[in-house]
């Protein structure tokens, strides 16, 4: 059995000003390269890694 990720076509409502979380993501990930996407175990949890080495950032998504 393989691993796959499904996306949704749901259109989330957007405010005029990005949230604090979105702004923080932009600030820290703006100049980073997407290095890897991994599923953690058999759970519905994904580890998205930006950058490498000690300068890497991990975004954990359920």
N, CA, C, O and CB atoms as a CASP TS submission, in Angstrom:
PFRMAT TS
TARGET T0000
AUTHOR 0000-0000-0000
METHOD Language model
MODEL 1
PARENT N/A
ATOM      1  N   UNK     1       0.853  -1.189   0.000  1.00  0.00           N
ATOM      2  CA  UNK     1       0.000   0.000   0.000  1.00  0.00           C
ATOM      3  C   UNK     1       0.888   1.238   0.000  1.00  0.00           C
ATOM      4  O   UNK     1       1.939   1.260   0.640  1.00  0.00           O
ATOM      5  CB  UNK     1      -0.965   0.006   1.231  1.00  0.00           C
ATOM      6  N   UNK     2       0.461   2.253  -0.715  1.00  0.00           N
ATOM      7  CA  UNK     2       1.240   3.482  -0.827  1.00  0.00           C
ATOM      8  C   UNK     2       0.727   4.567   0.098  1.00  0.00           C
ATOM      9  O   UNK     2      -0.247   4.389   0.829  1.00  0.00           O
ATOM     10  CB  UNK     2       1.226   3.979  -2.251  1.00  0.00           C
ATOM     11  N   UNK     3       1.397   5.669   0.043  1.00  0.00           N
ATOM     12  CA  UNK     3       1.023   6.833   0.842  1.00  0.00           C
ATOM     13  C   UNK     3       0.584   7.917  -0.122  1.00  0.00           C
ATOM     14  O   UNK     3       1.223   8.140  -1.151  1.00  0.00           O
ATOM     15  CB  UNK     3       2.206   7.322   1.755  1.00  0.00           C
ATOM     16  N   UNK     4      -0.507   8.591   0.212  1.00  0.00           N
ATOM     17  CA  UNK     4      -0.960   9.690  -0.631  1.00  0.00           C
ATOM     18  C   UNK     4      -1.639  10.749   0.221  1.00  0.00           C
ATOM     19  O   UNK     4      -2.079  10.485   1.340  1.00  0.00           O
ATOM     20  CB  UNK     4      -1.916   9.183  -1.724  1.00  0.00           C
ATOM     21  N   UNK     5      -1.713  11.938  -0.325  1.00  0.00           N
ATOM     22  CA  UNK     5      -2.348  13.070   0.348  1.00  0.00           C
ATOM     23  C   UNK     5      -3.462  13.567  -0.558  1.00  0.00           C
ATOM     24  O   UNK     5      -3.271  13.723  -1.764  1.00  0.00           O
ATOM     25  CB  UNK     5      -1.313  14.217   0.667  1.00  0.00           C
ATOM     26  N   UNK     6      -4.622  13.813   0.025  1.00  0.00           N
ATOM     27  CA  UNK     6      -5.743  14.353  -0.736  1.00  0.00           C
ATOM     28  C   UNK     6      -5.918  15.825  -0.377  1.00  0.00           C
ATOM     29  O   UNK     6      -5.836  16.204   0.791  1.00  0.00           O
ATOM     30  CB  UNK     6      -7.051  13.552  -0.455  1.00  0.00           C
ATOM     31  N   UNK     7      -6.154  16.631  -1.374  1.00  0.00           N
ATOM     32  CA  UNK     7      -6.450  18.043  -1.137  1.00  0.00           C
ATOM     33  C   UNK     7      -7.944  18.258  -1.326  1.00  0.00           C
ATOM     34  O   UNK     7      -8.643  17.389  -1.847  1.00  0.00           O
ATOM     35  CB  UNK     7      -5.626  18.969  -2.093  1.00  0.00           C
ATOM     36  N   UNK     8      -8.423  19.407  -0.905  1.00  0.00           N
ATOM     37  CA  UNK     8      -9.835  19.722  -1.021  1.00  0.00           C
ATOM     38  C   UNK     8     -10.031  20.915  -1.943  1.00  0.00           C
ATOM     39  O   UNK     8      -9.130  21.738  -2.107  1.00  0.00           O
ATOM     40  CB  UNK     8     -10.442  20.002   0.358  1.00  0.00           C
ATOM     41  N   UNK     9     -11.183  21.003  -2.531  1.00  0.00           N
ATOM     42  CA  UNK     9     -11.532  22.141  -3.385  1.00  0.00           C
ATOM     43  C   UNK     9     -12.326  23.179  -2.599  1.00  0.00           C
ATOM     44  O   UNK     9     -12.766  24.183  -3.161  1.00  0.00           O
ATOM     45  CB  UNK     9     -12.338  21.671  -4.612  1.00  0.00           C
ATOM     46  N   UNK    10     -12.513  22.940  -1.292  1.00  0.00           N
ATOM     47  CA  UNK    10     -13.281  23.859  -0.454  1.00  0.00           C
ATOM     48  C   UNK    10     -12.618  25.227  -0.454  1.00  0.00           C
ATOM     49  O   UNK    10     -11.408  25.327  -0.252  1.00  0.00           O
ATOM     50  CB  UNK    10     -13.407  23.319   0.989  1.00  0.00           C
ATOM     51  N   UNK    11     -13.381  26.261  -0.675  1.00  0.00           N
ATOM     52  CA  UNK    11     -12.862  27.624  -0.722  1.00  0.00           C
ATOM     53  C   UNK    11     -13.050  28.276   0.645  1.00  0.00           C
ATOM     54  O   UNK    11     -14.156  28.691   0.993  1.00  0.00           O
ATOM     55  CB  UNK    11     -13.568  28.453  -1.835  1.00  0.00           C
ATOM     56  N   UNK    12     -11.969  28.365   1.416  1.00  0.00           N
ATOM     57  CA  UNK    12     -12.033  28.979   2.736  1.00  0.00           C
ATOM     58  C   UNK    12     -12.249  30.478   2.596  1.00  0.00           C
ATOM     59  O   UNK    12     -11.655  31.107   1.721  1.00  0.00           O
ATOM     60  CB  UNK    12     -10.749  28.689   3.540  1.00  0.00           C
ATOM     61  N   UNK    13     -13.091  31.061   3.447  1.00  0.00           N
ATOM     62  CA  UNK    13     -13.283  32.517   3.382  1.00  0.00           C
ATOM     63  C   UNK    13     -11.990  33.219   3.808  1.00  0.00           C
ATOM     64  O   UNK    13     -11.337  32.811   4.768  1.00  0.00           O
ATOM     65  CB  UNK    13     -14.479  32.966   4.291  1.00  0.00           C
ATOM     66  N   UNK    14     -11.637  34.266   3.088  1.00  0.00           N
ATOM     67  CA  UNK    14     -10.399  34.991   3.373  1.00  0.00           C
ATOM     68  C   UNK    14     -10.731  36.393   3.853  1.00  0.00           C
ATOM     69  O   UNK    14     -11.590  37.070   3.288  1.00  0.00           O
ATOM     70  CB  UNK    14      -9.486  35.046   2.123  1.00  0.00           C
ATOM     71  N   UNK    15     -10.046  36.817   4.892  1.00  0.00           N
ATOM     72  CA  UNK    15     -10.210  38.169   5.381  1.00  0.00           C
ATOM     73  C   UNK    15      -9.348  39.135   4.583  1.00  0.00           C
ATOM     74  O   UNK    15      -8.548  38.718   3.745  1.00  0.00           O
ATOM     75  CB  UNK    15      -9.864  38.246   6.863  1.00  0.00           C
ATOM     76  N   UNK    16      -9.511  40.397   4.840  1.00  0.00           N
ATOM     77  CA  UNK    16      -8.711  41.407   4.145  1.00  0.00           C
ATOM     78  C   UNK    16      -7.260  41.386   4.603  1.00  0.00           C
ATOM     79  O   UNK    16      -6.349  41.685   3.831  1.00  0.00           O
ATOM     80  CB  UNK    16      -9.303  42.793   4.366  1.00  0.00           C
ATOM     81  N   UNK    17      -7.057  41.030   5.866  1.00  0.00           N
ATOM     82  CA  UNK    17      -5.706  40.994   6.440  1.00  0.00           C
ATOM     83  C   UNK    17      -5.375  39.541   6.788  1.00  0.00           C
ATOM     84  O   UNK    17      -6.179  38.872   7.438  1.00  0.00           O
ATOM     85  CB  UNK    17      -5.595  41.923   7.714  1.00  0.00           C
ATOM     86  N   UNK    18      -4.203  39.039   6.367  1.00  0.00           N
ATOM     87  CA  UNK    18      -3.817  37.661   6.717  1.00  0.00           C
ATOM     88  C   UNK    18      -3.715  37.492   8.234  1.00  0.00           C
ATOM     89  O   UNK    18      -3.388  38.438   8.951  1.00  0.00           O
ATOM     90  CB  UNK    18      -2.470  37.290   6.052  1.00  0.00           C
ATOM     91  N   UNK    19      -3.995  36.291   8.710  1.00  0.00           N
ATOM     92  CA  UNK    19      -3.919  36.010  10.146  1.00  0.00           C
ATOM     93  C   UNK    19      -2.476  36.091  10.631  1.00  0.00           C
ATOM     94  O   UNK    19      -1.539  36.076   9.832  1.00  0.00           O
ATOM     95  CB  UNK    19      -4.509  34.620  10.460  1.00  0.00           C
ATOM     96  N   UNK    20      -2.312  36.176  11.926  1.00  0.00           N
ATOM     97  CA  UNK    20      -0.980  36.192  12.516  1.00  0.00           C
ATOM     98  C   UNK    20      -0.205  34.929  12.184  1.00  0.00           C
ATOM     99  O   UNK    20       1.003  34.976  11.948  1.00  0.00           O
ATOM    100  CB  UNK    20      -1.073  36.360  14.018  1.00  0.00           C
ATOM    101  N   UNK    21      -0.909  33.789  12.167  1.00  0.00           N
ATOM    102  CA  UNK    21      -0.270  32.517  11.833  1.00  0.00           C
ATOM    103  C   UNK    21       0.246  32.538  10.400  1.00  0.00           C
ATOM    104  O   UNK    21       1.374  32.118  10.141  1.00  0.00           O
ATOM    105  CB  UNK    21      -1.253  31.350  12.027  1.00  0.00           C
ATOM    106  N   UNK    22      -0.572  33.023   9.469  1.00  0.00           N
ATOM    107  CA  UNK    22      -0.158  33.093   8.058  1.00  0.00           C
ATOM    108  C   UNK    22       1.038  34.023   7.889  1.00  0.00           C
ATOM    109  O   UNK    22       1.953  33.724   7.123  1.00  0.00           O
ATOM    110  CB  UNK    22      -1.327  33.572   7.172  1.00  0.00           C
ATOM    111  N   UNK    23       1.036  35.140   8.594  1.00  0.00           N
ATOM    112  CA  UNK    23       2.146  36.089   8.496  1.00  0.00           C
ATOM    113  C   UNK    23       3.436  35.479   9.054  1.00  0.00           C
ATOM    114  O   UNK    23       4.517  35.680   8.501  1.00  0.00           O
ATOM    115  CB  UNK    23       1.805  37.392   9.248  1.00  0.00           C
ATOM    116  N   UNK    24       3.310  34.732  10.154  1.00  0.00           N
ATOM    117  CA  UNK    24       4.491  34.092  10.740  1.00  0.00           C
ATOM    118  C   UNK    24       5.053  33.027   9.792  1.00  0.00           C
ATOM    119  O   UNK    24       6.269  32.922   9.631  1.00  0.00           O
ATOM    120  CB  UNK    24       4.140  33.458  12.110  1.00  0.00           C
ATOM    121  N   UNK    25       4.170  32.238   9.162  1.00  0.00           N
ATOM    122  CA  UNK    25       4.627  31.253   8.180  1.00  0.00           C
ATOM    123  C   UNK    25       5.372  31.936   7.047  1.00  0.00           C
ATOM    124  O   UNK    25       6.451  31.492   6.655  1.00  0.00           O
ATOM    125  CB  UNK    25       3.442  30.449   7.624  1.00  0.00           C
ATOM    126  N   UNK    26       4.809  33.007   6.522  1.00  0.00           N
ATOM    127  CA  UNK    26       5.460  33.731   5.425  1.00  0.00           C
ATOM    128  C   UNK    26       6.828  34.248   5.848  1.00  0.00           C
ATOM    129  O   UNK    26       7.798  34.148   5.097  1.00  0.00           O
ATOM    130  CB  UNK    26       4.582  34.897   4.955  1.00  0.00           C
ATOM    131  N   UNK    27       6.899  34.797   7.047  1.00  0.00           N
ATOM    132  CA  UNK    27       8.155  35.375   7.542  1.00  0.00           C
ATOM    133  C   UNK    27       9.261  34.324   7.618  1.00  0.00           C
ATOM    134  O   UNK    27      10.388  34.568   7.187  1.00  0.00           O
ATOM    135  CB  UNK    27       7.941  36.008   8.924  1.00  0.00           C
ATOM    136  N   UNK    28       8.936  33.166   8.162  1.00  0.00           N
ATOM    137  CA  UNK    28       9.961  32.151   8.397  1.00  0.00           C
ATOM    138  C   UNK    28      10.218  31.233   7.202  1.00  0.00           C
ATOM    139  O   UNK    28      11.305  30.667   7.085  1.00  0.00           O
ATOM    140  CB  UNK    28       9.571  31.322   9.573  1.00  0.00           C
ATOM    141  N   UNK    29       9.238  31.078   6.318  1.00  0.00           N
ATOM    142  CA  UNK    29       9.391  30.127   5.214  1.00  0.00           C
ATOM    143  C   UNK    29       9.633  30.790   3.864  1.00  0.00           C
ATOM    144  O   UNK    29       9.854  30.103   2.867  1.00  0.00           O
ATOM    145  CB  UNK    29       8.172  29.264   5.123  1.00  0.00           C
ATOM    146  N   UNK    30       9.594  32.106   3.825  1.00  0.00           N
ATOM    147  CA  UNK    30       9.695  32.846   2.561  1.00  0.00           C
ATOM    148  C   UNK    30      10.917  32.453   1.729  1.00  0.00           C
ATOM    149  O   UNK    30      10.798  32.236   0.523  1.00  0.00           O
ATOM    150  CB  UNK    30       9.739  34.331   2.844  1.00  0.00           C
ATOM    151  N   UNK    31      12.065  32.360   2.348  1.00  0.00           N
ATOM    152  CA  UNK    31      13.301  32.077   1.608  1.00  0.00           C
ATOM    153  C   UNK    31      13.730  30.607   1.712  1.00  0.00           C
ATOM    154  O   UNK    31      14.830  30.250   1.292  1.00  0.00           O
ATOM    155  CB  UNK    31      14.424  32.972   2.119  1.00  0.00           C
ATOM    156  N   UNK    32      12.870  29.767   2.266  1.00  0.00           N
ATOM    157  CA  UNK    32      13.215  28.347   2.439  1.00  0.00           C
ATOM    158  C   UNK    32      12.717  27.510   1.266  1.00  0.00           C
ATOM    159  O   UNK    32      11.692  27.810   0.653  1.00  0.00           O
ATOM    160  CB  UNK    32      12.626  27.808   3.752  1.00  0.00           C
ATOM    161  N   UNK    33      13.458  26.470   0.978  1.00  0.00           N
ATOM    162  CA  UNK    33      13.087  25.526  -0.073  1.00  0.00           C
ATOM    163  C   UNK    33      12.367  24.336   0.552  1.00  0.00           C
ATOM    164  O   UNK    33      12.759  23.862   1.619  1.00  0.00           O
ATOM    165  CB  UNK    33      14.338  25.057  -0.869  1.00  0.00           C
ATOM    166  N   UNK    34      11.323  23.854  -0.104  1.00  0.00           N
ATOM    167  CA  UNK    34      10.625  22.657   0.357  1.00  0.00           C
ATOM    168  C   UNK    34      11.548  21.463   0.140  1.00  0.00           C
ATOM    169  O   UNK    34      11.917  21.157  -0.995  1.00  0.00           O
ATOM    170  CB  UNK    34       9.257  22.463  -0.394  1.00  0.00           C
ATOM    171  N   UNK    35      11.919  20.791   1.220  1.00  0.00           N
ATOM    172  CA  UNK    35      12.874  19.680   1.151  1.00  0.00           C
ATOM    173  C   UNK    35      12.196  18.311   1.154  1.00  0.00           C
ATOM    174  O   UNK    35      12.601  17.415   0.414  1.00  0.00           O
ATOM    175  CB  UNK    35      13.842  19.763   2.310  1.00  0.00           C
ATOM    176  N   UNK    36      11.161  18.149   1.990  1.00  0.00           N
ATOM    177  CA  UNK    36      10.522  16.833   2.052  1.00  0.00           C
ATOM    178  C   UNK    36       9.114  16.929   2.621  1.00  0.00           C
ATOM    179  O   UNK    36       8.766  17.874   3.330  1.00  0.00           O
ATOM    180  CB  UNK    36      11.361  15.872   2.896  1.00  0.00           C
ATOM    181  N   UNK    37       8.312  15.915   2.286  1.00  0.00           N
ATOM    182  CA  UNK    37       6.973  15.744   2.849  1.00  0.00           C
ATOM    183  C   UNK    37       6.881  14.284   3.261  1.00  0.00           C
ATOM    184  O   UNK    37       7.051  13.389   2.433  1.00  0.00           O
ATOM    185  CB  UNK    37       5.825  16.145   1.817  1.00  0.00           C
ATOM    186  N   UNK    38       6.612  14.040   4.548  1.00  0.00           N
ATOM    187  CA  UNK    38       6.565  12.665   5.058  1.00  0.00           C
ATOM    188  C   UNK    38       5.335  12.449   5.921  1.00  0.00           C
ATOM    189  O   UNK    38       4.908  13.343   6.652  1.00  0.00           O
ATOM    190  CB  UNK    38       7.830  12.342   5.860  1.00  0.00           C
ATOM    191  N   UNK    39       4.774  11.255   5.829  1.00  0.00           N
ATOM    192  CA  UNK    39       3.693  10.864   6.719  1.00  0.00           C
ATOM    193  C   UNK    39       4.326  10.295   7.982  1.00  0.00           C
ATOM    194  O   UNK    39       5.276   9.517   7.903  1.00  0.00           O
ATOM    195  CB  UNK    39       2.730   9.825   6.038  1.00  0.00           C
ATOM    196  N   UNK    40       3.810  10.676   9.140  1.00  0.00           N
ATOM    197  CA  UNK    40       4.342  10.176  10.405  1.00  0.00           C
ATOM    198  C   UNK    40       3.569   8.923  10.804  1.00  0.00           C
ATOM    199  O   UNK    40       2.392   8.987  11.159  1.00  0.00           O
ATOM    200  CB  UNK    40       4.256  11.263  11.523  1.00  0.00           C
ATOM    201  N   UNK    41       4.244   7.801  10.738  1.00  0.00           N
ATOM    202  CA  UNK    41       3.615   6.522  11.068  1.00  0.00           C
ATOM    203  C   UNK    41       2.446   6.247  10.143  1.00  0.00           C
ATOM    204  O   UNK    41       2.507   6.532   8.947  1.00  0.00           O
ATOM    205  CB  UNK    41       3.147   6.509  12.525  1.00  0.00           C
ATOM    206  N   UNK    42       1.385   5.693  10.697  1.00  0.00           N
ATOM    207  CA  UNK    42       0.167   5.421   9.920  1.00  0.00           C
ATOM    208  C   UNK    42      -0.914   6.450  10.234  1.00  0.00           C
ATOM    209  O   UNK    42      -2.065   6.282   9.830  1.00  0.00           O
ATOM    210  CB  UNK    42      -0.355   3.998  10.212  1.00  0.00           C
ATOM    211  N   UNK    43      -0.555   7.507  10.947  1.00  0.00           N
ATOM    212  CA  UNK    43      -1.506   8.545  11.324  1.00  0.00           C
ATOM    213  C   UNK    43      -1.768   9.497  10.173  1.00  0.00           C
ATOM    214  O   UNK    43      -1.084   9.456   9.150  1.00  0.00           O
ATOM    215  CB  UNK    43      -0.999   9.315  12.531  1.00  0.00           C
ATOM    216  N   UNK    44      -2.769  10.359  10.350  1.00  0.00           N
ATOM    217  CA  UNK    44      -3.082  11.385   9.348  1.00  0.00           C
ATOM    218  C   UNK    44      -2.270  12.642   9.638  1.00  0.00           C
ATOM    219  O   UNK    44      -2.803  13.751   9.595  1.00  0.00           O
ATOM    220  CB  UNK    44      -4.605  11.709   9.338  1.00  0.00           C
ATOM    221  N   UNK    45      -1.014  12.477   9.925  1.00  0.00           N
ATOM    222  CA  UNK    45      -0.133  13.593  10.268  1.00  0.00           C
ATOM    223  C   UNK    45       0.994  13.651   9.250  1.00  0.00           C
ATOM    224  O   UNK    45       1.638  12.641   8.963  1.00  0.00           O
ATOM    225  CB  UNK    45       0.431  13.447  11.717  1.00  0.00           C
ATOM    226  N   UNK    46       1.229  14.844   8.704  1.00  0.00           N
ATOM    227  CA  UNK    46       2.238  15.057   7.676  1.00  0.00           C
ATOM    228  C   UNK    46       3.290  16.023   8.216  1.00  0.00           C
ATOM    229  O   UNK    46       2.948  17.040   8.820  1.00  0.00           O
ATOM    230  CB  UNK    46       1.598  15.603   6.363  1.00  0.00           C
ATOM    231  N   UNK    47       4.557  15.712   8.002  1.00  0.00           N
ATOM    232  CA  UNK    47       5.681  16.586   8.355  1.00  0.00           C
ATOM    233  C   UNK    47       6.209  17.190   7.055  1.00  0.00           C
ATOM    234  O   UNK    47       6.739  16.481   6.200  1.00  0.00           O
ATOM    235  CB  UNK    47       6.821  15.796   9.132  1.00  0.00           C
ATOM    236  N   UNK    48       6.058  18.508   6.917  1.00  0.00           N
ATOM    237  CA  UNK    48       6.542  19.218   5.732  1.00  0.00           C
ATOM    238  C   UNK    48       7.794  19.977   6.157  1.00  0.00           C
ATOM    239  O   UNK    48       7.723  20.866   7.006  1.00  0.00           O
ATOM    240  CB  UNK    48       5.441  20.195   5.133  1.00  0.00           C
ATOM    241  N   UNK    49       8.938  19.633   5.573  1.00  0.00           N
ATOM    242  CA  UNK    49      10.219  20.235   5.957  1.00  0.00           C
ATOM    243  C   UNK    49      10.655  21.279   4.936  1.00  0.00           C
ATOM    244  O   UNK    49      10.694  21.025   3.732  1.00  0.00           O
ATOM    245  CB  UNK    49      11.303  19.152   6.100  1.00  0.00           C
ATOM    246  N   UNK    50      10.982  22.460   5.451  1.00  0.00           N
ATOM    247  CA  UNK    50      11.518  23.548   4.641  1.00  0.00           C
ATOM    248  C   UNK    50      12.942  23.816   5.095  1.00  0.00           C
ATOM    249  O   UNK    50      13.180  23.948   6.296  1.00  0.00           O
ATOM    250  CB  UNK    50      10.637  24.836   4.754  1.00  0.00           C
ATOM    251  N   UNK    51      13.898  23.900   4.177  1.00  0.00           N
ATOM    252  CA  UNK    51      15.298  24.099   4.530  1.00  0.00           C
ATOM    253  C   UNK    51      15.908  22.793   4.992  1.00  0.00           C
ATOM    254  O   UNK    51      15.231  21.767   5.065  1.00  0.00           O
ATOM    255  CB  UNK    51      15.441  25.170   5.617  1.00  0.00           C
ATOM    256  N   UNK    52      17.212  22.840   5.307  1.00  0.00           N
ATOM    257  CA  UNK    52      17.891  21.619   5.731  1.00  0.00           C
ATOM    258  C   UNK    52      18.842  21.913   6.878  1.00  0.00           C
ATOM    259  O   UNK    52      19.122  23.069   7.196  1.00  0.00           O
ATOM    260  CB  UNK    52      18.650  20.986   4.559  1.00  0.00           C
ATOM    261  N   UNK    53      19.330  20.847   7.490  1.00  0.00           N
ATOM    262  CA  UNK    53      20.272  20.970   8.601  1.00  0.00           C
ATOM    263  C   UNK    53      19.635  21.623   9.816  1.00  0.00           C
ATOM    264  O   UNK    53      18.447  21.444  10.085  1.00  0.00           O
ATOM    265  CB  UNK    53      21.486  21.766   8.171  1.00  0.00           C
ATOM    266  N   UNK    54      20.445  22.385  10.548  1.00  0.00           N
ATOM    267  CA  UNK    54      19.948  23.046  11.755  1.00  0.00           C
ATOM    268  C   UNK    54      19.025  24.213  11.439  1.00  0.00           C
ATOM    269  O   UNK    54      18.300  24.685  12.315  1.00  0.00           O
ATOM    270  CB  UNK    54      21.108  23.531  12.593  1.00  0.00           C
ATOM    271  N   UNK    55      19.044  24.682  10.196  1.00  0.00           N
ATOM    272  CA  UNK    55      18.193  25.802   9.789  1.00  0.00           C
ATOM    273  C   UNK    55      16.841  25.329   9.252  1.00  0.00           C
ATOM    274  O   UNK    55      16.090  26.130   8.696  1.00  0.00           O
ATOM    275  CB  UNK    55      18.904  26.640   8.731  1.00  0.00           C
ATOM    276  N   UNK    56      16.520  24.046   9.409  1.00  0.00           N
ATOM    277  CA  UNK    56      15.274  23.495   8.868  1.00  0.00           C
ATOM    278  C   UNK    56      14.080  23.884   9.735  1.00  0.00           C
ATOM    279  O   UNK    56      14.181  23.983  10.958  1.00  0.00           O
ATOM    280  CB  UNK    56      15.368  21.967   8.757  1.00  0.00           C
ATOM    281  N   UNK    57      12.951  24.099   9.070  1.00  0.00           N
ATOM    282  CA  UNK    57      11.673  24.320   9.740  1.00  0.00           C
ATOM    283  C   UNK    57      10.761  23.163   9.366  1.00  0.00           C
ATOM    284  O   UNK    57      10.772  22.700   8.226  1.00  0.00           O
ATOM    285  CB  UNK    57      11.038  25.705   9.345  1.00  0.00           C
ATOM    286  N   UNK    58       9.970  22.698  10.328  1.00  0.00           N
ATOM    287  CA  UNK    58       9.026  21.607  10.094  1.00  0.00           C
ATOM    288  C   UNK    58       7.621  22.124  10.372  1.00  0.00           C
ATOM    289  O   UNK    58       7.349  22.674  11.439  1.00  0.00           O
ATOM    290  CB  UNK    58       9.356  20.364  10.987  1.00  0.00           C
ATOM    291  N   UNK    59       6.740  21.941   9.408  1.00  0.00           N
ATOM    292  CA  UNK    59       5.330  22.274   9.573  1.00  0.00           C
ATOM    293  C   UNK    59       4.596  20.948   9.696  1.00  0.00           C
ATOM    294  O   UNK    59       4.576  20.156   8.754  1.00  0.00           O
ATOM    295  CB  UNK    59       4.773  23.149   8.369  1.00  0.00           C
ATOM    296  N   UNK    60       3.990  20.701  10.861  1.00  0.00           N
ATOM    297  CA  UNK    60       3.290  19.453  11.124  1.00  0.00           C
ATOM    298  C   UNK    60       1.797  19.706  10.893  1.00  0.00           C
ATOM    299  O   UNK    60       1.205  20.586  11.519  1.00  0.00           O
ATOM    300  CB  UNK    60       3.571  18.930  12.589  1.00  0.00           C
ATOM    301  N   UNK    61       1.196  18.925   9.987  1.00  0.00           N
ATOM    302  CA  UNK    61      -0.192  19.144   9.582  1.00  0.00           C
ATOM    303  C   UNK    61      -1.012  17.887   9.819  1.00  0.00           C
ATOM    304  O   UNK    61      -0.571  16.784   9.496  1.00  0.00           O
ATOM    305  CB  UNK    61      -0.270  19.563   8.103  1.00  0.00           C
ATOM    306  N   UNK    62      -2.215  18.052  10.389  1.00  0.00           N
ATOM    307  CA  UNK    62      -3.132  16.919  10.544  1.00  0.00           C
ATOM    308  C   UNK    62      -4.254  17.072   9.548  1.00  0.00           C
ATOM    309  O   UNK    62      -5.151  16.230   9.494  1.00  0.00           O
ATOM    310  CB  UNK    62      -3.689  16.826  11.993  1.00  0.00           C
TER
END
